[in-house]
Amino acid sequence: MKKTLISALTTALVVGAASTTFAASNPFSDVPADHWAYDAVAQLAADGVIEGYGDTTFQGDKNITRYEMAQMVAKAMAKTDVSAADKAMIDKLAAEFADELNNLGVRVSNLEKHADMVKWNGELRYTYSSRRVDDASTATSATSGWNKDKKNKDELLFRLEPTAEVNDHWQIKARLDAKTDMASDEGDDGNVKLKRAYAQGNYKNFQTQLGKFGFYTPEQGLVFDDELSGANVTFGSDLKATLYAGRIDLKDGKKFSPTLANNDAAANLQGITLQYANAAKSKLSGGAAYYHLNSDDFKGVTDQGVKYSNSNNEDNANIWSVNAAYKFDRSSKLSAAYAQNTEADNLDHSWQALYNYKGAQAANKGTWGAYAGYRYLGTFASLYGTQDAQTVGAKGWEIGADYTPFKNVVATAKYFNGKTIETDKDASTLWGRLDFKF
């Protein structure tokens, strides 16, 4: 049995009933604002039930298979804040597509298919990077820019990310990583590492995480892009406030500095972020944040030969940040962010300006994206900022692109060209990744 837009909208209306409004931003070029199904299609996309096609169309008149319809029903079943009438509609849809749902791995038992379910996601990714920095010991006025200290890296990572449903509001999530250096064929200490393990509670306008979870700050990772052991709570709808408390490892991957002084393995952290975003009401989004850290290893720590504190006695970091973004349309966005560590005497601020166009979607073959921007990453402001093509302690231009040649296979390439901040050495990086997701 084939179904078209009408079937999809039945699911959309059910899913949309759990949301506060149908006034979501419509990502599809072939569904105009005056179309009778505009609100439902827009909400369907906003809730992640449909993704459309790589050319930004919805193709609502195209027949879909029962399996495609079952996938939408499965996503509707995952909604928790639904009325009794909506639940009855979901049950009817689930009964109609029970066989397909079972084949898709959705466990059916009296139509409570999303309870007591463990889902495994993961990826296998290969990353290559070649970093080059002026070698001051060999460079001369005649050879400057040619003699380089080159570091190549070939890394293979296998990652598993299980999610277990506890009840309608709580989940247990984890991340397991195993790495191999392709150049030496050596593993990451020969062990699989538990990178994350946490409980997550999801309620209307409230979310919390307890354990060791991803810590990616809203200024697009300008300050933190790592893991935090502790807790966070998020309140709000359009304007969201998130409170953080916990400890962050200062030595994990030596992201902070290779010259930690006092062997204080972790820093205590407290923080708050305020972030506004509502694509249906405004093209503008933005926010502000404040983070406080304390560790003896801030005393006497250096980077590029530069002290964190001139007195060598400062053991605190107080970092504030602001960020803003403007979305021109569904394809392009301009964003900027600034961060300052008021306790650091050197390398105390960071900023970046980025332009993004589209973006590769793992589920949609043929989708692609590109970006360009300038990043200035002061070591003691971007303590754990995002590092791939560019590293903390450098400034310069960065460009990149990603593409999905096959479903769930994403290829990414980036290039950075700039200088180290303190020593003003020329620096460049060629960076690439091939990611197989499952």
C-alpha positions, 0 to 999 in steps of 0.5 A: 500500500502506497501513501503520499503527503496525506499519510505523512501529515497524519503523523505530522499532526500527531507529532505536532500536538506535543509541541507548543506551536506549528509556527516552525521554519519550513526548510522545503522549497516546494511547500509555499507558505500558503499551502494547506499543509505548510504548518504541519510539514514545517513542524514535521521537519522541525521535530526531525520526523522527515528530512526531505531530499538533498535538493531542499524539496519535500516532494509531497506528491511522491508515493512513499513505501510502508517502510518509510511511513513506518519510520515516521510512525516510530519517531512519533511513538518516541514523543512523550508529552501527548494527550490521550487522543493523540496516544490513541492515534499513534496506537492506530498507526502503530497497529497498521505498521506493526510488521514494518516497525518490528523489522525496523527494530521497534519492539512491539508489546501492547503498543509500548514499543519505545520502552525498555529499548537499547539503541546502539549508534556508532561510527568508524572514522579516519582522520588525517592532519598535517601541521606545519609551523616555522622552525625558528632553529633553522629558518633564516631571512632567506628561508623563512616560510620554507623550513617547517616543523611538520607533524603528520597524524593518521588516526583511526577511531571506532566509537560506540554510543549506546542509549538505554530507555529507563522510562518515558523521561529518562535515558542512560547514554554512553560513549566508548572510543578505541583509537589506533595510530595508523602510522605506528599501528599502536592503539590508544594504550591498548584500551577501549576508553569510556569517554562518556556515561550519564543519565539524561532526563527530558521534560517539557522546558527542562533537561538535565544530565548527570555523570560524564557528558559532552561539554560543547559551549554555545559560542560554537565551542570557542571556550569548551569542546570536551567532556565534563564530569558533574551535572547540568540543568537546562530551563526554558523554551526560546530563551534557555538557561543552563547551569553547570557544575563539575570537574574537567580533566586538564591533562586529557589529550594535553589540550590545555597546555603541555607544561602543567606545573603542579599535577592537579589533574582536574579543575573544578568548574561552575558555569551558566549560559543564556541562549536565545533561538527561535527560527520561526520568530527571528533570524537572529540568535545569540547569548552570553556565558560565564565559567569559573574554574579553579586548579593549582595547575593554573599557577606557573603554567605556560604556553609558547613560553608565556605565563598564565599569570605574571605572578605565578600565584593565580589558581582561578580562571573566570571566563565570560563570552558572548555570541550572536548569529544571523540566519539569512535563509535555510542555507546560510548563516553568519556567526561570531563570538568573543571570550575573555579570561579576566584572571589571565595576564597573557593569551587571555582572549579569543574570538571568531567569525564564521560563515556557513553555507548548507551542510552535509547530512549523513542520512541524505546522499549528495548533500554538502556544505562549506564554511569560511572564517577567521579564528583567534584562539588565545590559549587561556581563554579557549582552554578546551576550544574546538581544535581540528584544522586550527589549534589553540594558541593560533590565529588565522583563516580557516576554510572547509567543506563536507560532502555525503557521497553515500548514505551515512558516509561523510567526507570533510576537508579543512585548511588553516593558514595563519600564525602562532599568537605569541611567537608569530610563526607561520602555521598551516594545517591540512585536515581531512576526515572520512566518517562511516556512521551506523 
